[in-house]
Amino acid sequence: MIEFLLLIALVLALGWPLGRYLAAVMRGAPMRGDAVFGRIERPLYRLFGVDPAQGMGWKAYATAFLASNLVVGGLVWAVFMTQAWLPLNPNDAPNMRWDLALHTMVSFLTNTNQQHYSGQAQLSHLAQMTGIVGLQVITPMMGLALVVATLRGFFGGRGDQAATPAAGDADVGNYWADVLRPTVRVMLPLCLAWSLLLTWQGVPSTLQGGPVATPIDTTAQMAEQKIPVGPVAAMVAAKQLGSNGGGWYGPNSAVPLENPTPFANVLETLAILLIPVGVAFMVSAFTGRRKFTALVVGTMMAMWMATSALAIWFESHTAPVQDIALMEGKEVRIGADASALWATTTTAVNNGSVNAMLDSAAPLTGLVAMGNMLVNAVWGGVGCGLQQFLVYLLLSVFLAGLMTGRTPELFGRKIEAHEVKLLAVLVLLQPLALLAFTAITLAVPSITGNSNPDFHGISQVFYEYASAFANNGSGFEGLGDATYWWNLSTTLMLLLGRYPALVIPLAIAASLARKRVAPDGVGTLQIETPTFALTLIAVVVILTLLQFMPVLVLGPVADHLALIAS
């Protein structure tokens, strides 16, 4: 509990100034660091052949986003399938099979980091540093760029730029500048600081292949064991700060080499929240609406604190935790409370890293983690979390307007049939995709590959798909998931969970930007109030948790009851 309270204090103390800095970076305003950062940015603009002052409409912006993902993804896919023939491979990692390479590439391209491989054994140092860490640095900033463009659209687009897009289409910014500036000015400096701190705490940071040890236990029938190390600290910093997840090692931050000390555990937990919370605080300086920022931060904070408190209680003080089997896969040195706090934080932020195996958590702790991912906006990933929050905001405004007999408006612009139809696509896509693939997988045991055919097996399968769709990346494990079915089905889920959720809200904002702003009046719905915040939370619960109630009852709830009865 002390760590929980300390984490809240640190997040609020660091998130607010980071949010102001992020707003300045994304506005492109003159800054003190221009003399240094400009020397890095200008050559890159020339290399890409772009003018950072050139405005874009939403279609051009979305096209640049999708095209850049396609090019980068193709290059990374090629690296994974040819790594055995490339340099920096001291552990002799073989080439990845095409379907596993495809899943790994799409997983990291979508800021998910779901792993169907064991990193220390199946990836070379080159593949880790370029394909993995490279995407971990860039993809969060792509999500940030999309949500900033969406916010510009809500407020009519940029109006003070020298160059504007085609007439009739709001200028939502320049995609290349919106990705490059926060990468150079925010993500890379934070990664450098965190990697140095983690190296100081004992996380490996080397290009060597690792030492060879002689096992003490002679019954292991191993003459020697090679300890895999590498530039681990840099990856851990990027995976935590960028709401990425994954890990250099298969068991992730439960491995002492990746998370060696209590202070390292606090650093890594704080890093999960830092930028997403900063993005929420960014709204104030970026939009000039402090009350709206209070709505965003307050709602997200309330949901995170509630789910964290529930998970800590379920993991430490309920009857099932007395079952000795639940200790398998947990680190005694970390403890139950810190494990539960990490589990809720990592699913609230779509980070996906773990410091204990979720498969070993109490069933209701797993339920909380699933709920966070289904909501996907408790804090959410960098950019994409706030983007999903805006979707809930639009839905709440529309429903509240219908209930009170007022015209649904957001920031003075009417929400009409076109916007609602686009929102309906996002609302229906999640249950259709998750429930359909979960049902198919459970109906064909030969492709399921789970370690537990009982209630827990339902949780394993549903969690894997929910994690992929939420771009989270964590897993219940216990699944034989390095198969063609799992690699290809979750790849589709990764794509469905990432790109519509980022592009459709941008299209909605661009549609609203073309509408005339109506002045506030007696009939205007006030959204920056505690009453509306409670309405928004109610909409989130109804749209995300209740529609999945059957599978949640058959999975974690039934698993909990079975443990009590046994």
C-alpha positions in Angstrom: 0.0 0.0 0.0 2.9 2.4 0.7 4.2 1.7 -2.7 0.8 2.5 -4.2 0.5 5.8 -2.4 4.1 6.7 -3.3 3.4 5.9 -7.0 0.3 8.2 -7.0 2.4 11.0 -5.6 5.2 10.6 -8.1 2.9 10.2 -11.1 1.1 13.4 -10.2 4.3 15.4 -9.4 6.0 14.3 -12.6 3.0 14.1 -15.0 1.9 17.7 -14.7 5.2 19.3 -15.8 5.7 16.6 -18.5 2.3 17.4 -19.8 3.1 21.1 -20.2 6.3 20.2 -21.9 4.6 17.7 -24.3 2.1 20.4 -25.2 4.9 22.8 -26.1 6.6 20.1 -28.2 3.5 19.2 -30.1 2.5 22.8 -30.7 5.9 23.4 -32.4 6.5 26.5 -30.4 10.0 27.9 -30.1 11.8 26.2 -27.2 15.0 26.5 -25.3 16.3 23.2 -26.7 15.8 24.2 -30.4 19.5 24.8 -30.8 20.3 21.2 -29.8 17.3 19.3 -31.0 17.0 21.2 -34.3 20.4 19.9 -35.4 19.0 16.4 -35.2 15.6 17.1 -36.6 16.5 19.2 -39.7 18.6 16.5 -41.4 15.9 14.0 -40.8 13.3 16.2 -42.4 15.6 16.6 -45.4 16.1 12.8 -45.5 12.3 12.2 -45.6 11.8 15.1 -48.0 9.1 16.8 -45.9 8.4 20.3 -44.9 7.4 20.3 -41.2 5.4 23.5 -41.6 3.2 22.0 -44.3 -0.3 21.3 -43.0 -2.3 18.2 -43.7 -5.9 17.3 -43.9 -7.0 14.2 -42.0 -6.9 11.9 -45.0 -3.3 12.9 -45.9 -2.4 12.6 -42.2 -3.9 9.1 -41.9 -2.3 8.1 -45.2 1.1 9.1 -44.0 0.6 7.2 -40.8 -0.4 4.0 -42.5 2.3 4.3 -45.2 5.0 4.8 -42.6 3.8 1.8 -40.7 3.8 -0.3 -43.8 7.4 0.6 -44.8 8.8 0.2 -41.3 6.9 -3.0 -40.7 8.3 -4.6 -43.9 11.8 -3.8 -43.0 11.5 -5.2 -39.5 9.8 -8.4 -40.8 12.8 -8.9 -43.1 15.2 -8.5 -40.2 13.5 -11.1 -38.1 13.5 -13.7 -41.0 17.2 -13.1 -41.8 18.8 -12.4 -38.4 20.9 -15.6 -38.5 22.8 -14.2 -41.5 23.2 -10.8 -40.0 25.9 -9.4 -37.6 25.5 -9.0 -33.8 24.2 -12.5 -33.2 26.5 -13.9 -30.4 23.9 -16.4 -29.1 23.4 -17.9 -32.6 19.6 -17.1 -32.8 18.1 -18.8 -35.9 15.9 -17.1 -38.5 12.3 -16.8 -37.4 9.6 -18.7 -39.2 7.5 -16.4 -41.4 4.3 -16.5 -39.3 6.1 -16.0 -36.0 8.1 -13.1 -37.6 4.9 -11.6 -39.0 3.2 -11.8 -35.6 6.3 -10.3 -33.8 6.6 -7.5 -36.3 2.9 -6.6 -36.2 2.9 -6.9 -32.4 5.6 -4.3 -31.9 4.4 -2.2 -34.8 1.1 -1.8 -33.1 2.7 -0.8 -29.8 1.5 -4.1 -28.3 4.6 -6.3 -27.7 2.7 -9.5 -27.4 5.4 -12.2 -27.5 5.0 -15.7 -28.9 8.8 -16.2 -28.7 11.4 -16.2 -25.9 13.5 -13.1 -26.6 16.9 -14.2 -25.2 16.9 -17.4 -27.2 15.1 -16.5 -30.5 16.3 -12.9 -31.3 19.8 -11.6 -32.1 21.2 -8.5 -30.5 20.7 -6.7 -33.9 17.0 -7.8 -34.1 16.4 -6.7 -30.5 18.1 -3.3 -30.9 16.6 -2.4 -34.4 13.4 -4.3 -34.8 12.3 -4.4 -31.2 13.7 -1.3 -29.5 13.4 0.8 -32.6 9.6 0.1 -32.8 9.3 0.6 -29.1 10.6 4.1 -29.5 8.7 5.1 -32.6 5.3 3.5 -32.3 4.2 5.3 -29.1 5.0 8.6 -30.7 2.8 7.6 -33.7 -0.1 7.1 -31.3 0.7 10.5 -29.7 0.7 12.2 -33.1 -2.7 10.8 -34.0 -4.4 11.9 -30.7 -2.9 15.4 -31.1 -4.2 15.6 -34.6 -7.6 14.5 -33.3 -7.6 17.2 -30.6 -6.7 19.8 -33.3 -9.7 18.6 -35.3 -12.1 19.0 -32.3 -11.1 22.6 -32.1 -11.3 23.4 -35.8 -7.7 22.5 -36.8 -4.7 24.7 -36.8 -5.5 28.3 -37.9 -2.2 30.0 -37.6 -0.1 28.0 -40.1 1.4 29.5 -43.2 0.6 26.5 -45.3 -2.8 24.9 -45.1 -4.3 21.7 -46.7 -7.0 21.7 -49.4 -10.0 24.0 -48.9 -12.7 22.7 -46.8 -10.5 20.2 -44.9 -9.2 21.3 -41.4 -5.4 21.4 -41.0 -4.7 18.8 -38.3 -0.9 19.2 -38.4 2.0 17.6 -40.1 2.4 13.9 -39.3 6.2 13.8 -39.8 6.8 16.7 -37.4 4.3 15.3 -34.9 6.2 12.0 -34.8 9.8 13.3 -35.0 9.6 16.1 -32.5 8.4 14.0 -29.4 10.7 11.2 -30.4 13.8 13.4 -30.3 12.7 15.7 -27.5 10.8 13.4 -25.2 11.1 9.7 -25.8 14.8 9.4 -26.4 15.9 11.6 -23.5 13.7 9.7 -21.1 14.9 6.4 -22.4 18.5 7.5 -21.9 17.8 8.6 -18.3 15.9 5.4 -17.4 18.4 3.1 -19.1 21.2 4.7 -17.0 19.2 4.4 -13.8 18.5 0.7 -14.5 22.1 0.0 -15.5 23.1 1.5 -12.1 20.6 -1.0 -10.4 22.2 -3.9 -12.2 20.2 -4.5 -15.4 22.7 -5.8 -18.0 23.9 -3.3 -20.6 26.5 -5.0 -22.9 26.9 -6.3 -26.4 28.7 -9.4 -25.2 27.1 -12.9 -25.4 27.1 -13.5 -21.7 29.1 -15.7 -19.3 29.1 -19.5 -19.0 28.3 -21.0 -15.6 28.5 -24.5 -14.3 25.2 -25.7 -12.7 25.5 -26.7 -9.1 22.7 -29.2 -9.4 24.3 -32.2 -11.1 20.9 -33.9 -11.7 20.1 -31.2 -14.2 22.3 -33.1 -16.7 23.9 -29.9 -18.0 27.7 -29.6 -18.1 27.4 -25.8 -18.5 24.8 -23.0 -18.9 25.2 -19.8 -20.9 23.7 -16.8 -19.1 22.1 -14.6 -21.9 22.8 -10.9 -21.4 22.9 -8.0 -23.8 21.8 -4.3 -24.0 18.9 -5.2 -21.8 18.6 -1.8 -19.9 17.9 0.1 -23.1 15.1 -2.2 -24.0 13.5 -2.2 -20.5 13.6 1.6 -20.5 11.9 1.8 -23.9 9.3 -0.9 -23.2 8.2 0.7 -19.9 8.2 4.4 -21.0 6.5 3.8 -24.3 3.6 1.7 -22.9 5.1 -1.2 -24.9 5.7 -4.1 -22.7 7.4 -7.3 -23.8 10.7 -8.2 -22.4 14.3 -9.1 -23.3 13.7 -12.4 -21.4 10.8 -14.7 -21.7 9.5 -14.3 -18.1 9.8 -10.5 -18.5 10.4 -8.3 -15.5 9.9 -11.3 -13.2 13.5 -12.2 -14.1 16.1 -10.7 -11.7 18.3 -9.7 -14.5 15.6 -7.5 -15.9 14.2 -6.3 -12.6 16.9 -6.8 -10.0 16.1 -4.6 -7.0 13.1 -3.0 -5.2 14.2 0.4 -6.5 14.3 -1.0 -10.0 10.8 -2.3 -9.6 9.6 1.2 -8.5 11.4 2.8 -11.5 9.8 0.4 -13.9 6.3 0.7 -12.4 6.6 4.5 -12.5 7.8 4.5 -16.1 4.7 2.6 -17.2 2.5 5.5 -16.1 4.7 8.5 -16.7 4.0 9.4 -20.4 0.4 8.4 -20.5 -0.3 10.5 -17.5 1.7 13.3 -19.0 -0.5 13.1 -22.2 -3.6 13.4 -20.1 -2.2 16.6 -18.4 -1.1 17.8 -21.9 -4.8 18.4 -22.8 -4.9 21.5 -20.6 -2.0 23.4 -22.1 -2.8 22.1 -25.6 -6.5 23.0 -25.6 -6.6 25.8 -23.0 -9.5 24.1 -21.1 -8.4 23.3 -17.6 -11.7 22.0 -16.5 -11.7 19.5 -19.4 -8.3 18.3 -18.3 -9.6 17.8 -14.8 -12.4 15.7 -16.3 -9.9 13.6 -18.2 -7.3 13.2 -15.5 -9.8 12.8 -12.7 -11.8 10.1 -14.5 -8.8 8.1 -15.5 -7.2 8.4 -12.0 -10.5 7.3 -10.3 -10.7 4.2 -12.5 -7.0 3.3 -12.0 -7.2 3.7 -8.2 -10.4 1.7 -8.0 -9.0 -1.2 -10.1 -5.7 -1.2 -8.3 -7.3 -1.3 -4.9 -9.5 -4.2 -5.9 -6.6 -6.2 -7.4 -4.5 -5.7 -4.3 -7.4 -6.8 -2.1 -8.1 -9.9 -4.3 -4.5 -10.9 -4.5 -3.7 -10.6 -0.8 -6.9 -11.0 1.3 -9.4 -13.3 -0.4 -9.8 -17.0 0.2 -8.3 -18.3 -3.1 -4.9 -16.8 -2.4 -4.4 -19.4 0.4 -4.1 -22.0 -2.4 -0.3 -22.8 -2.6 -0.7 -23.4 -6.4 -1.3 -19.6 -6.8 2.3 -19.0 -5.7 3.7 -20.7 -8.8 5.0 -18.1 -11.2 5.3 -15.3 -8.6 8.4 -13.6 -7.2 8.5 -13.9 -3.4 11.1 -11.1 -3.4 8.5 -8.7 -5.0 5.5 -9.7 -3.0 1.8 -10.0 -3.6 0.8 -6.3 -3.3 3.6 -5.1 -5.7 2.7 -7.9 -8.1 -1.0 -6.9 -8.1 -0.2 -3.2 -8.4 2.0 -3.9 -11.4 -0.7 -6.1 -13.0 -3.4 -3.4 -12.8 -1.0 -0.6 -13.8 0.3 -2.5 -16.8 -3.2 -3.3 -18.1 -4.5 0.1 -17.3 -1.8 1.6 -19.5 -1.6 -1.1 -22.2 2.0 -1.8 -21.3 1.9 -5.6 -21.2 5.0 -6.2 -19.1 4.8 -8.3 -16.0 6.8 -8.9 -12.8 4.8 -12.0 -11.9 2.9 -14.5 -14.2 -0.7 -13.4 -14.5 -1.6 -17.1 -15.0 -0.8 -17.5 -11.3 -2.7 -14.6 -10.1 -5.9 -15.0 -8.1 -8.8 -15.4 -10.6 -10.5 -12.1 -9.6 -7.1 -10.3 -10.1 -7.2 -11.6 -13.6 -10.7 -10.3 -14.0 -9.6 -6.8 -13.0 -6.7 -7.0 -15.6 -9.2 -8.1 -18.3 -11.6 -5.3 -17.4 -8.8 -2.7 -17.7 -8.0 -4.0 -21.2 -11.6 -4.1 -22.3 -12.0 -0.5 -21.2 -8.7 0.4 -22.9 -8.8 4.0 -21.6 -8.1 3.8 -17.9 -4.9 5.5 -18.8 -4.3 3.7 -22.0 -1.2 3.6 -24.1 0.7 6.7 -25.2 -1.8 8.6 -27.4 -4.1 5.7 -28.1 -5.5 5.7 -24.5 -6.6 9.3 -24.7 -7.9 8.6 -28.2 -10.2 5.8 -26.8 -11.2 8.1 -24.0 -12.4 10.6 -26.6 -14.5 7.9 -28.1 -16.2 7.3 -24.8 -16.6 11.0 -24.4 -18.4 11.3 -27.7 -20.7 8.4 -26.9 -21.4 9.8 -23.4 -22.3 13.3 -24.8 -24.6 11.7 -27.4 -26.4 9.5 -24.9 -26.6 12.3 -22.3 -28.0 14.6 -24.9 -30.7 12.1 -25.8 -31.6 11.5 -22.1 -31.9 15.2 -21.3 -33.6 16.3 -24.5 -30.6 18.5 -25.6 -28.8 18.5 -28.9 -25.6 16.5 -28.5 -22.7 18.9 -28.9 -19.0 18.7 -28.1 -17.0 21.9 -27.9 -19.9 23.7 -29.7 -20.1 21.3 -32.6 -23.1 19.0 -33.1 -22.7 15.2 -33.0 -24.9 13.9 -35.8 -25.7 10.7 -37.7 -22.4 10.5 -39.6 -20.3 10.7 -36.4 -22.5 8.3 -34.5 -22.3 5.7 -37.3 -18.5 5.9 -37.1 -18.6 5.5 -33.4 -20.9 2.4 -33.8 -18.2 0.7 -35.8 -15.7 1.0 -32.9 -18.3 -0.1 -30.4 -19.3 -3.2 -32.3 -15.9 -4.2 -33.6 -14.5 -5.2 -30.1 -17.1 -7.7 -29.0 -17.5 -9.1 -32.5 -13.8 -9.8 -32.9 -13.1 -11.0 -29.4 -16.1 -13.2 -28.8 -16.0 -14.7 -32.3 -12.3 -15.7 -32.2 -12.6 -16.9 -28.5 -15.5 -19.1 -29.5 -13.8 -20.6 -32.5 -10.6 -21.3 -30.6 -12.4 -23.0 -27.7 -14.6 -25.0 -30.0 -11.6 -26.6 -31.7 -9.4 -28.1 -29.0 -6.7 -29.1 -31.5 -5.9 -25.5 -32.1 -6.5 -24.1 -28.6 -3.3 -25.4 -27.0 -4.2 -24.3 -23.5 -2.8 -25.9 -20.4 -6.1 -26.0 -18.5 -9.4 -27.1 -20.2 -11.5 -26.0 -17.2 -12.8 -22.4 -16.4 -9.2 -21.2 -16.3 -8.7 -22.3 -19.9 -11.5 -20.0 -21.0 -9.7 -17.1 -19.2 -6.4 -18.1 -21.0 -7.9 -17.9 -24.4 -10.1 -14.8 -23.9 -7.2 -13.0 -22.2 -4.9 -13.6 -25.2 -7.3 -12.1 -27.7 -8.3 -9.3 -25.4 -4.6 -8.4 -24.9 -4.0 -8.4 -28.6 -7.1 -6.3 -29.4 -6.3 -3.8 -26.6 -2.6 -3.6 -27.9 -1.5 -4.6 -24.4 0.7 -7.6 -24.9 0.5 -9.4 -21.6 -0.7 -12.9 -21.4 -2.1 -15.6 -19.0 0.5 -17.9 -20.5 -0.1 -21.7 -20.4 -0.9 -21.5 -24.1 0.9 -23.2 -26.9 0.7 -20.0 -28.9 3.7 -20.3 -31.3 1.4 -22.0 -33.9 0.1 -20.9 -37.2 -3.4 -20.4 -35.8 -2.4 -18.3 -32.8 0.2 -16.3 -34.7 -2.1 -15.4 -37.6 -5.4 -15.0 -35.6 -3.8 -12.7 -33.0 -2.0 -10.8 -35.8 -5.5 -9.9 -37.2 -6.6 -9.0 -33.7 -3.6 -6.7 -33.3 -4.4 -4.9 -36.5 -8.1 -4.5 -35.7 -7.4 -3.1 -32.3 -4.8 -0.5 -33.4 -5.7 1.2 -36.7 -9.5 1.7 -36.6 -9.2 3.0 -33.0 -6.6 5.6 -34.1 -7.9 6.6 -37.5 -11.7 6.7 -37.0 -11.7 9.2 -34.1 -9.5 11.4 -36.4 -12.1 11.2 -39.1 -14.8 12.1 -36.6 -12.8 15.1 -35.4 -12.3 16.2 -39.0 -16.0 15.9 -39.6 -16.8 18.0 -36.5 -14.2 20.6 -37.6 -16.2 21.4 -40.7 -19.2 22.4 -38.6 -20.0 25.9 -37.4 -19.4 26.5 -33.7 -22.5 27.2 -31.7 -22.1 29.5 -28.7 -22.8 28.1 -25.3 -26.4 28.7 -24.1 -29.0 27.5 -21.6 -29.4 24.2 -23.5 -25.7 23.4 -23.8 -24.7 20.2 -22.1 -22.0 20.9 -19.5 -19.4 18.1 -19.7 -16.8 19.5 -17.3 -18.7 18.5 -14.2 -18.6 15.6 -11.6 -22.1 14.5 -12.7 -20.9 14.1 -16.3 -17.8 12.3 -15.1 -19.9 9.7 -13.4 -22.1 9.4 -16.5 -19.0 8.8 -18.5 -17.7 6.1 -16.2 -21.2 4.5 -16.3 -21.1 4.4 -20.1 -17.6 2.9 -20.0 -18.8 0.1 -17.6 -21.9 -0.6 -19.7 -20.3 -0.7 -23.0 -17.2 -2.7 -22.1 -17.8 -4.8 -19.1 -21.5 -5.8 -19.2 -21.4 -6.8 -22.9 -18.6 -9.3 -21.9 -20.3 -10.5 -18.7 -21.0 -14.1 -20.0 -17.4 -14.8 -20.8 -16.2 -13.2 -17.6 -18.6 -15.3 -15.5 -17.6 -18.5 -17.3 -13.9 -17.6 -17.0 -12.5 -15.8 -13.9 -15.6 -15.7 -11.8 -16.3 -19.4 -12.2 -12.6 -20.1 -11.6 -12.8 -18.1 -8.3 -15.9 -20.0 -7.2 -14.3 -23.4 -8.0 -11.2 -22.6 -5.9 -13.4 -21.6 -3.0 -15.5 -24.8 -3.2 -12.4 -27.1 -3.5 
